[in-house]
């Protein structure tokens, strides 16, 4: 949202707030109203200034740079011939609205979040609420890209994250460049510990291995296609901690598929790519944070897994023992004839007269 200080003929100054998408829609309508002056017939006769189209994904730097563009645009606009600069379309756009009297305060502004646009998103201009503000991350080391779809990084580069994929590859933009970057090479600006990272779940989620992988490090697991495992900790860098029987270790999440989930062509393409590098393998790391990321050792994962598995076994055994006891008790009773309900003794005449209603007493 941009703020405009509008000075009117009566020398009054009013502050108005407009979204960039809204400004662009106004600009398009103005061009349609004046096709000659907008250069639709002959570009040499164009006097209406240019305005770049809005982006779906906006970083903080691009929104600040656009401030100068808008100032220049408005200055040129108000100096155009009166038939354009004083037309109702322009005057009404800069008039004070009800929303301008109650602008959004800092306390109402939400922290930037990352969204994915659905494929069936409506293309109506009225449904567009403005560009999505992206989170900015910092590169902790140099990264050389290994394919056309990736993006190279230098330590200290500030990138805007467009999409965070569970497989550890994040789609980012840096100025005019866009591409996939390993999440392990990026750190948030506010601290080293990612608040988005889930806590370990020692109950485990059943997954099936879609692609074999041979362990390169001691704390990784070697698995074959078709193996069934349990995921106990989903980490943002795309290397999840999994459990096979009582053994735990890291495994690339892009080679796993949730049990019962249907395989899609998009997921198949991702699995054909190489796994992203792990954080522990990155050299010459230059972090801006003094405190390191919280890491759980494989020994802690194994110990907690064993505790959980043992408690699960104990629960199963207790349940089976209770079931056996119930069956044993029921077996001899099945052979016996079923007991009849006891007949209560008949109350005496005095007891009936004492407890009955007046109408019953009269009948007796």
C-alpha positions in Angstrom: 0.0 0.0 0.0 1.3 3.4 -1.0 0.5 6.8 0.6 -0.2 9.9 -1.5 -0.4 13.4 -0.2 -2.9 15.1 -2.6 -3.1 18.9 -2.8 -6.4 20.2 -4.1 -7.5 23.6 -5.7 -8.7 24.9 -2.4 -5.2 24.3 -1.1 -6.4 21.5 1.3 -4.0 18.5 1.6 -5.4 15.0 2.0 -3.6 11.7 2.6 -4.9 8.8 0.7 -3.8 5.1 0.6 -3.8 3.0 -2.6 -2.7 -0.5 -3.4 -0.4 -0.9 -6.4 -2.7 -3.3 -8.2 -5.5 -0.7 -7.8 -3.2 2.0 -9.2 -2.4 -0.2 -12.2 -6.1 -0.9 -12.9 -6.7 2.9 -12.8 -3.8 3.3 -15.3 -5.2 0.7 -17.7 -8.6 2.3 -17.6 -7.0 5.7 -18.3 -5.2 4.3 -21.4 -8.5 2.9 -22.7 -10.2 6.3 -22.3 -7.5 8.1 -24.2 -6.1 5.7 -26.9 -4.3 8.4 -28.9 -2.5 9.9 -25.9 -1.6 6.4 -24.7 0.0 5.5 -28.0 -2.3 2.7 -29.0 -2.7 4.3 -32.5 0.7 5.9 -32.9 3.4 5.5 -30.3 5.0 8.8 -31.2 1.9 10.6 -29.9 2.0 9.0 -26.5 2.0 11.4 -23.5 0.5 9.2 -20.8 3.4 7.9 -18.7 4.4 4.2 -18.6 3.7 2.1 -15.4 5.2 -1.4 -14.9 2.7 -4.2 -14.3 2.4 -5.6 -10.7 4.2 -8.8 -9.8 2.5 -11.6 -8.0 5.5 -12.0 -5.7 7.0 -8.8 -4.3 10.1 -8.4 -2.2 10.7 -5.4 0.1 13.3 -3.9 -2.3 11.1 -3.9 -5.3 8.2 -2.2 -3.4 10.6 0.5 -2.3 12.0 1.0 -5.8 8.5 1.4 -7.1 8.0 4.4 -4.8 10.2 6.5 -7.1 8.4 5.2 -10.2 5.0 6.2 -8.7 6.2 9.7 -7.7 7.4 10.3 -11.3 4.2 8.8 -12.8 2.0 11.1 -10.7 4.1 14.2 -11.4 3.8 13.6 -15.1 0.1 12.7 -14.8 -1.0 16.0 -13.1 1.0 18.0 -15.7 -0.9 16.5 -18.7 -3.5 18.5 -20.6 -6.6 19.3 -18.5 -8.8 16.9 -20.5 -6.7 14.1 -19.0 -5.4 15.4 -15.7 -8.8 16.9 -14.6 -11.1 14.2 -16.0 -13.5 12.5 -13.5 -11.5 9.3 -13.7 -8.4 10.9 -12.3 -10.2 13.2 -9.8 -12.3 10.4 -8.3 -9.3 8.1 -8.0 -7.5 10.6 -5.7 -10.6 11.6 -3.7 -10.6 10.7 0.0 -12.5 7.4 0.7 -13.8 6.0 3.9 -10.8 3.6 4.2 -8.4 6.5 4.0 -9.9 7.9 7.2 -9.0 4.6 9.1 -5.7 3.4 7.6 -4.2 0.0 8.7 -2.0 0.4 11.8 1.3 -1.4 12.4 -0.4 -3.7 15.0 -2.8 -5.0 12.3 0.0 -5.8 9.8 0.7 -9.5 9.7 4.1 -11.0 9.5 5.1 -11.9 5.9 4.0 -15.4 5.0 4.6 -17.6 2.0 1.6 -18.7 -0.1 1.2 -20.8 -3.2 -1.3 -19.7 -5.8 -3.9 -22.4 -6.6 -4.1 -23.4 -10.3 -7.8 -22.6 -10.5 -7.3 -19.1 -9.0 -9.8 -16.6 -10.3 -8.4 -14.1 -12.8 -10.9 -11.4 -12.1 -9.2 -8.1 -11.2 -11.7 -7.6 -8.3 -10.4 -10.8 -6.7 -6.8 -9.6 -6.7 -6.0 -8.3 -3.2 -2.5 -7.2 -4.1 0.9 -8.8 -4.4 2.1 -11.4 -1.9 4.9 -10.2 0.4 7.7 -12.8 0.6 10.0 -13.7 3.4 13.6 -12.7 2.9 16.4 -15.1 3.7 20.2 -14.8 3.7 22.7 -17.1 2.0 25.2 -18.5 4.5 27.8 -19.7 1.9 28.5 -19.7 -1.9 26.4 -22.2 -3.9 27.2 -23.3 -7.5 24.1 -24.4 -9.4 24.2 -27.8 -11.0 21.2 -27.5 -13.4 19.4 -24.8 -15.4 16.4 -24.7 -13.0 18.7 -23.9 -10.0 20.1 -20.5 -9.0 23.7 -19.7 -7.9 24.3 -17.9 -4.6 27.1 -15.9 -3.0 27.4 -15.7 0.8 25.4 -12.7 2.1 22.9 -12.7 -0.8 19.4 -11.7 0.3 16.8 -13.8 -1.5 13.0 -13.7 -1.5 11.5 -17.2 -1.0 8.5 -17.8 -3.3 7.9 -21.5 -2.5 9.1 -23.8 0.3 9.1 -27.4 -0.7 9.3 -30.3 1.8 12.0 -31.9 -0.3 14.5 -29.2 0.8 14.6 -27.2 -2.5 13.1 -23.7 -2.2 12.2 -21.5 -5.2 13.7 -18.1 -4.7 14.2 -14.8 -6.6 17.2 -12.5 -6.4 16.7 -9.2 -8.4 15.8 -10.6 -12.0 17.1 -14.1 -11.3 14.8 -17.0 -10.2 15.5 -20.6 -9.5 15.6 -23.5 -6.9 18.0 -23.2 -4.0 18.9 -25.7 -1.3 17.1 -24.6 2.0 20.3 -25.7 3.9 22.1 -22.7 2.3 19.6 -20.1 3.7 19.0 -18.7 7.1 16.2 -16.5 8.4 17.1 -12.9 9.5 15.6 -13.1 13.0 17.4 -16.2 14.4 19.1 -19.5 13.6 16.4 -21.7 15.0 13.5 -22.2 12.5 10.2 -21.8 14.2 8.5 -23.5 11.3 10.4 -26.8 12.0 8.2 -29.4 13.5 9.0 -31.2 16.8 10.0 -34.9 16.6 7.1 -37.3 16.4 8.3 -40.6 17.8 5.0 -42.4 17.0 6.2 -42.1 13.4 4.3 -41.7 10.1 4.4 -44.6 7.7 6.2 -43.8 4.4 7.4 -46.0 1.5 10.8 -45.5 -0.2 10.3 -44.5 -3.8 14.0 -44.3 -4.7 17.0 -46.2 -3.3 19.8 -44.2 -1.6 23.2 -45.3 -0.4 24.4 -43.6 2.8 27.3 -41.1 2.3 27.6 -40.2 6.0 27.6 -42.2 9.2 24.3 -40.8 10.4 22.4 -41.6 7.1 20.5 -44.8 6.2 20.8 -47.0 3.1 17.4 -48.2 1.9 16.0 -49.9 -1.2 13.0 -49.0 -3.3 9.8 -50.4 -1.7 11.0 -50.4 1.9 8.5 -49.3 4.5 9.8 -46.9 7.1 8.5 -44.4 9.8 9.3 -40.7 9.6 10.0 -39.3 13.1 11.3 -35.8 12.4 10.7 -33.6 9.3 13.5 -31.1 8.9 13.4 -28.1 6.6 16.6 -28.9 4.7 14.8 -31.9 3.1 16.8 -34.5 5.2 14.3 -36.3 7.4 15.1 -38.5 10.4 13.5 -41.9 9.8 13.2 -45.2 11.7 13.6 -48.6 10.2 12.8 -51.2 12.9 14.9 -49.8 15.8 17.5 -48.0 13.6 17.3 -44.3 13.0 19.1 -42.0 10.5 18.8 -39.3 7.9 17.2 -39.9 4.5 16.3 -37.5 1.6 12.6 -36.7 1.9 12.2 -36.3 -1.9 12.7 -40.1 -2.2 9.9 -40.9 0.2 6.1 -41.1 -0.3 3.4 -41.3 2.4 1.8 -44.7 2.7 -1.4 -44.8 0.7 -0.7 -41.7 -1.2 -1.0 -41.7 -5.0 2.1 -41.0 -7.0 2.0 -37.9 -9.3 4.1 -36.9 -12.3 5.3 -33.8 -10.4 6.6 -35.9 -7.5 8.2 -38.3 -9.9 10.1 -35.4 -11.6 11.3 -34.2 -8.2 12.6 -37.6 -7.4 14.6 -37.7 -10.6 16.6 -34.7 -9.3 19.5 -35.1 -6.9 18.9 -34.6 -3.1 19.8 -31.2 -1.7 23.1 -30.9 0.2 22.9 -31.3 4.0 23.7 -28.4 6.4 26.5 -30.4 8.0 28.3 -30.8 4.7 28.5 -27.0 3.9 32.0 -25.5 4.2 32.9 -21.9 4.9 29.6 -21.1 6.6 29.3 -17.4 7.4 26.2 -17.0 9.6 25.1 -13.7 11.1 23.8 -15.4 14.2 26.1 -16.2 17.2 23.8 -18.9 18.4 23.8 -22.1 16.4 20.8 -24.1 15.3 19.4 -26.6 17.8 20.4 -30.1 16.7 19.3 -33.4 18.1 21.9 -36.2 18.1 21.2 -39.6 16.5 21.7 -41.1 19.9 18.8 -39.0 21.3 16.6 -40.0 18.4 17.4 -43.8 19.0 17.0 -43.6 22.7 13.6 -41.9 22.5 12.5 -44.2 19.7 13.4 -47.3 21.8 11.4 -45.8 24.7 8.4 -45.3 22.5 8.6 -48.7 20.8 8.9 -50.4 24.2 5.9 -48.5 25.7 3.9 -49.5 22.6 4.9 -53.2 23.0 3.9 -53.0 26.7 0.5 -51.6 25.9 -0.1 -54.3 23.3 0.9 -57.1 25.8 -1.3 -55.6 28.5 -4.2 -55.4 26.1 -3.7 -59.0 24.9 -3.4 -60.3 28.6 -6.7 -58.5 29.5 -8.4 -60.0 26.4 -7.1 -63.5 27.4 -8.4 -63.2 31.0 -11.8 -62.1 29.7 -12.0 -65.1 27.4 -10.9 -67.5 30.2 -13.6 -66.2 32.5 -16.3 -66.4 29.9 -15.5 -70.0 28.7 -16.8 -71.9 31.9 -19.8 -69.6 32.1 -20.9 -70.5 28.6 -21.5 -74.1 29.6 -23.6 -73.2 32.6 -27.4 -72.5 32.3 -28.2 -68.8 32.3 -29.3 -67.6 35.8 -32.9 -66.4 36.1 -33.6 -63.0 37.7 -34.7 -63.3 41.3 -38.4 -62.7 42.0 -38.9 -59.9 44.7 -41.0 -60.8 47.7 -44.7 -59.7 47.6 -45.3 -56.6 49.8 -47.7 -57.0 52.8 -51.2 -55.3 52.8 -50.0 -52.8 55.5 -47.0 -51.8 53.4 -49.2 -51.3 50.3 -51.7 -49.2 52.3 -48.8 -47.1 53.7 -47.1 -46.4 50.4 -50.0 -46.3 47.8 -51.9 -43.3 46.6 -55.3 -42.2 47.9 -57.2 -43.7 44.9 -55.5 -47.1 45.3 -56.3 -47.1 49.1 -60.0 -46.5 48.3 -60.0 -49.4 45.8 -58.5 -51.8 48.3 
